[in-house]
Every structure is written in structure tokens, then in C-alpha cells.
């Protein structure tokens, strides 16, 4: 199998590429990235070397020519490249749609042209918005509240249309909020952000009263899910899957308390109730169970691992 990973130098990509490289069914992995939100250092810290099993192309998913040349010869695409950081996209709407929607359109067009067999698309549970139910499954009507979520939801429709037109397998993984260490670690995600602030003896700031829900998944589990969907498409027959686990649903206030508890520090937790807390969604993952994929990490394990890694680096 020859797999193309777009955005492969980012947070999830830095965890995913070693998994793909070591998979028995994978002969070659091509990485496409423009380094706008990542660094080649992320791959070096993953222990990856450039050999006959791994190649790199610097390119932009919004440039169709870059995509076409990267897709040629590939069997499977894992499309991670995107503008992330949902809250920040309110001020970047046009750019967000150009990358997240337009870039996906280019990937799918090239996939159809070159007879790609399977496309795994990085979507997000963020598109559920502030759903009233506490048992959100894939049949719940999304209510995206920011350009990031809107662009991901509309790109899912592109994927469905392209499947019908070209006949390839296609799966959108509505990923929970990532946390945990990988070489491309992001610090604008709530668990990672809170751990870093705690270790630097700064207060943990919670917008609103902290009652809003989020599902969380360790970045290594997220990477394993993408690999599983790419390597075993027959086990992922549905168009969309929520990816996470039921025990990973937390209120944001509970995350702050877990960080305080696990690090055993006398931290101030500040609630800014005049600030909008953003989306709130408590997600059901029953459909995921049928794929045979199961997340392994807990949030508290991830907090401890992050703290250990950060303290080693310092």
C-alpha cells in the first residue's frame, strides 16, 4: 500500500507517520506539507529518516498541481491538512474555507482522477456546536458555530459526493479534542494548555462557568484511528464516525480539576463568566465500537505523561 498523508508534519501527523512506517501492509508513505502550521523538526523528533519507505513533498493543498503530483501512484489518502484552532477562525473565515474546503476539493478531485481506493478525512466533533442532548451520535444534526466547524461539515458533503462520483471508499473521522505528547504538540488545546500553565505556576483560566462538555482523545489514539481506517477500510463502512470514547467526555471545569489533582499543585482556577465558552458537546461513540478500534489512553494518563515530558525537556 502507498499512502499519502497531507499535513503529515503536524501534531497528529508526527504521531501517525511512525505507525504507518511500521505497518506490514504499507510499502511507502508520501508526506505533503507546506510547513505553514508545522515544522520538519517534528518528523526528526519522531525518529523518522528519509529512506525508500518515506518521501516528502513540499506543497500546498490549495494548489491543485501540488496535490496532483503527490497523489499520483497512491492507493490511499489520509487528509489531515487544515487550518485548525476553531476559535481563531472567526477572524480568518475566507482563509479557513480556502484551505479546509478548497483544499479538500482538490484532494478529492485528484483521488478520483488517479483511482485512489480510499480517502480518510480529518473532520471534527466541533461541528456539533452546542447540542442540547448529552448523547450526540452521528445522526445528530450538526450546528457549527465557527468557520472551522462549518468548513469541515461542508467538506464532509464533498467527500460523500466524490464517493458517489468516483467509487472510492471514503470516511470522515469526527475527531474528539486531542491532547497528549507528540513531537508536533500543540499548546492551544485545552489539556495541553492547562498542563503547561500549571507547570509554569500560572492560573488555569476557564471561559464561562466550565460546564461546557468536550470529548477528548490522546493524540496517539487519534493517530491509531486514522491508521486503522486507512489500513482496514472494510471495517469502517459508514460515511462518518465520532472518534473517542465515552469515558473521555469531560466538562472543561473537570479538566482543570484533573490537572490540579494529577500534578498535585495548589493552582488557581479562574472562571471568566463574562467570556463565551464556545461549543459544548457530549458525544456517543457506539458506532466506532463496530470498527474494532478502541482508544487506549485516559485523560489522567495523558496529563501525567505530558507533565513528565515537559519536565524532562526543561
C-alpha positions in Angstrom: 0.0 0.0 0.0 1.2 3.5 -0.9 -0.3 6.1 1.5 -0.3 9.9 1.1 -0.6 11.9 4.3 -1.4 15.6 3.7 -0.4 17.8 6.6 1.8 15.0 7.8 4.3 17.2 9.7 1.7 18.5 12.1 0.6 17.3 15.6 -1.3 14.2 14.6 1.0 13.5 11.6 4.0 13.4 13.9 2.3 10.5 15.8 0.8 8.9 12.7 3.8 8.5 10.4 5.8 6.1 12.6 2.7 3.9 12.9 2.3 3.8 9.1 6.0 3.3 8.5 6.0 0.2 10.8 2.8 -1.3 9.4 3.3 -4.5 7.5 0.8 -3.6 4.7 2.5 -0.2 4.0 5.2 -0.2 1.3 5.6 3.6 1.0 4.3 6.8 2.7 4.4 10.2 1.0 4.1 13.3 3.2 2.7 16.5 1.7 3.1 19.7 3.9 3.7 23.4 3.3 5.1 24.0 6.9 2.6 26.8 7.4 1.5 25.2 10.7 4.3 22.7 11.3 8.0 22.0 11.1 10.2 19.3 9.6 11.7 19.1 13.1 8.5 17.2 14.1 9.5 14.3 11.8 13.1 14.3 13.0 11.9 14.1 16.6 9.6 11.2 15.6 12.8 9.2 14.8 11.9 9.1 11.1 14.6 9.0 8.5 14.1 9.6 4.8 14.6 6.2 3.1 12.9 4.2 0.4 9.7 3.8 2.5 9.2 7.5 3.2 9.2 10.5 0.9 8.4 14.2 1.3 6.8 16.8 -1.0 6.6 20.4 0.0 3.3 21.6 -1.3 0.0 23.4 -0.6 -3.4 21.7 -0.7 -4.9 24.8 -2.2 -2.7 24.4 -5.3 -4.2 21.6 -7.4 -0.9 20.9 -9.2 0.8 20.2 -5.8 -1.9 17.7 -4.9 -2.0 16.0 -8.3 1.7 15.3 -8.3 1.6 14.0 -4.8 -1.4 11.7 -5.3 0.0 10.0 -8.4 0.7 6.4 -7.6 -1.0 6.4 -4.2 -3.6 3.8 -3.1 -4.9 5.7 0.0 -5.0 9.3 1.2 -5.2 10.4 4.8 -6.2 14.1 4.5 -5.1 16.0 7.7 -4.0 19.3 6.2 -6.2 22.1 7.5 -6.4 25.4 9.4 -7.1 24.4 13.0 -7.8 26.3 16.2 -11.6 26.7 15.9 -11.9 29.9 18.0 -9.2 31.7 15.9 -11.0 31.1 12.6 -13.7 33.7 13.3 -11.2 36.2 12.0 -10.0 34.0 9.2 -13.1 32.8 7.5 -12.1 33.2 3.9 -8.7 31.6 4.5 -10.2 28.8 6.5 -12.6 27.9 3.8 -9.9 28.2 1.1 -7.8 25.7 2.9 -10.3 23.4 4.6 -12.9 23.2 1.9 -11.0 24.2 -1.2 -8.0 22.0 -0.3 -10.3 19.0 0.3 -12.0 19.6 -3.0 -8.5 19.4 -4.7 -7.6 16.2 -2.8 -10.9 14.5 -3.8 -10.6 15.6 -7.4 -7.1 14.2 -7.7 -8.2 11.0 -5.8 -10.9 10.5 -8.5 -8.5 11.2 -11.4 -5.9 8.7 -10.2 -8.2 5.9 -9.0 -7.3 6.2 -5.3 -9.1 3.4 -3.4 -9.7 5.0 0.0 -9.8 8.6 1.4 -9.8 9.1 5.2 -10.8 12.7 6.0 -10.0 14.5 9.2 -13.3 16.0 10.5 -14.2 17.1 14.0 -16.8 16.8 16.7 -16.6 20.5 17.0 -19.2 20.7 14.2 -21.9 19.7 16.7 -21.8 23.2 18.3 -23.9 23.5 21.4 -26.1 20.5 21.1 -28.8 20.1 23.8 -28.5 16.3 24.1 -25.8 14.6 26.1 -25.8 11.6 23.8 -24.7 13.0 20.4 -24.3 10.4 17.8 -23.6 10.6 14.0 -27.3 11.1 13.3 -27.5 14.3 15.4 -27.8 17.4 13.2 -24.6 19.4 13.4 -24.7 23.1 14.4 -21.3 24.5 13.6 -20.5 27.7 15.4 -17.3 28.8 13.8 -15.7 28.8 10.3 -13.5 25.8 11.2 -16.5 23.6 12.0 -18.5 25.0 9.1 -15.7 24.2 6.6 -15.3 20.7 8.0 -19.0 19.9 7.8 -19.3 21.2 4.2 -16.1 19.2 3.3 -17.8 16.0 4.6 -20.5 16.6 1.9 -17.8 17.0 -0.7 -16.4 13.6 0.4 -19.9 11.9 0.1 -20.4 13.4 -3.4 -17.0 12.3 -4.6 -17.5 8.8 -3.3 -20.7 8.6 -5.4 -19.0 10.0 -8.4 -15.7 8.1 -8.3 -16.5 5.0 -6.3 -13.7 5.1 -3.8 -14.1 4.3 -0.1 -14.3 7.4 2.0 -14.6 8.0 5.7 -14.8 11.2 7.8 -13.4 10.9 11.3 -15.1 13.4 13.6 -12.3 13.6 16.0 -12.5 14.5 19.7 -10.3 17.2 21.0 -6.7 15.9 21.1 -4.3 16.0 24.0 -1.0 14.4 24.9 2.5 14.5 23.7 3.7 14.1 20.1 6.7 15.8 18.5 4.3 18.4 16.9 2.5 19.1 20.1 0.0 22.0 20.1 -0.4 24.2 23.1 -3.7 25.8 22.1 -5.7 22.7 23.0 -7.2 22.7 26.5 -5.5 19.8 28.2 -2.0 20.6 26.9 -2.6 24.3 27.6 -3.6 23.7 31.2 -0.7 21.3 31.9 1.8 23.9 30.5 0.3 26.7 32.6 0.2 24.5 35.7 3.9 23.6 35.3 4.8 27.3 35.0 2.7 28.2 38.1 0.1 30.2 36.3 -3.6 30.1 36.9 -5.9 27.9 34.8 -8.3 30.2 33.0 -11.8 28.8 32.2 -14.1 30.7 30.0 -17.7 30.7 31.3 -18.6 28.6 34.3 -16.7 25.5 33.0 -19.9 23.4 32.5 -19.5 23.0 28.7 -18.7 19.5 27.5 -15.9 18.2 25.3 -14.8 14.7 24.3 -11.1 14.2 24.5 -8.7 11.7 22.8 -5.0 11.2 23.1 -3.1 12.2 20.0 -1.6 8.7 19.8 -5.1 7.2 19.8 -6.1 9.7 17.2 -3.2 8.6 15.0 -4.0 5.0 15.5 -7.6 5.6 14.4 -6.5 7.3 11.2 -4.1 4.4 10.5 -6.8 1.8 11.3 -9.3 3.5 8.9 -6.7 3.7 6.2 -5.5 0.1 6.5 -8.9 -1.6 7.2 -11.5 0.4 5.2 -13.9 -2.6 5.1 -14.2 -2.2 8.9 -15.2 1.5 8.5 -18.2 1.2 6.1 -20.1 4.3 7.3 -19.6 7.8 5.9 -18.8 9.4 9.3 -17.6 8.2 12.7 -17.3 10.0 16.0 -13.8 9.1 17.3 -13.1 9.0 21.0 -14.6 7.1 24.0 -17.4 7.6 26.4 -15.1 8.0 29.4 -13.4 10.8 27.5 -16.3 13.2 27.8 -15.4 15.9 30.3 -16.7 19.3 31.4 -13.9 21.9 31.0 -14.0 22.6 34.7 -13.3 18.9 35.3 -10.2 19.0 33.1 -8.9 21.9 35.2 -9.5 20.0 38.4 -7.9 16.8 36.9 -4.8 18.8 36.0 -4.7 20.3 39.5 -5.1 16.8 41.1 -2.7 14.9 38.9 0.1 17.5 39.2 -0.6 17.9 43.0 -0.2 21.7 42.8 -2.0 24.4 44.6 -3.3 26.1 41.4 -5.7 28.9 41.0 -8.6 28.1 38.7 -10.1 31.4 37.4 -13.6 31.4 35.8 -14.3 34.3 33.4 -18.1 34.0 33.3 -18.4 37.0 31.0 -16.4 35.2 28.3 -18.2 32.9 25.8 -17.1 29.3 26.5 -17.6 28.2 22.9 -19.2 24.9 21.8 -20.4 22.2 24.2 -21.0 18.6 23.0 -21.2 15.3 24.9 -20.6 12.6 22.3 -21.7 9.0 21.8 -19.1 6.6 20.3 -21.1 3.4 19.8 -20.7 3.4 16.1 -16.9 3.4 16.5 -17.1 0.2 18.6 -18.1 -1.8 15.5 -14.9 -1.0 13.7 -12.7 -2.9 16.1 -10.8 0.2 17.0 -10.5 1.1 20.7 -8.7 4.1 22.3 -6.2 3.1 24.9 -5.3 6.3 26.9 -7.2 8.1 29.6 -7.1 11.9 30.1 -5.4 11.5 33.5 -2.6 9.3 32.0 -2.2 11.9 29.3 -1.8 14.7 31.9 0.9 12.7 33.7 2.7 11.9 30.5 2.7 15.5 29.3 4.0 16.7 32.7 6.8 14.2 32.6 7.8 15.1 29.1 7.7 18.8 29.7 9.8 18.5 32.8 12.3 16.3 31.0 12.7 18.8 28.2 13.2 21.7 30.7 
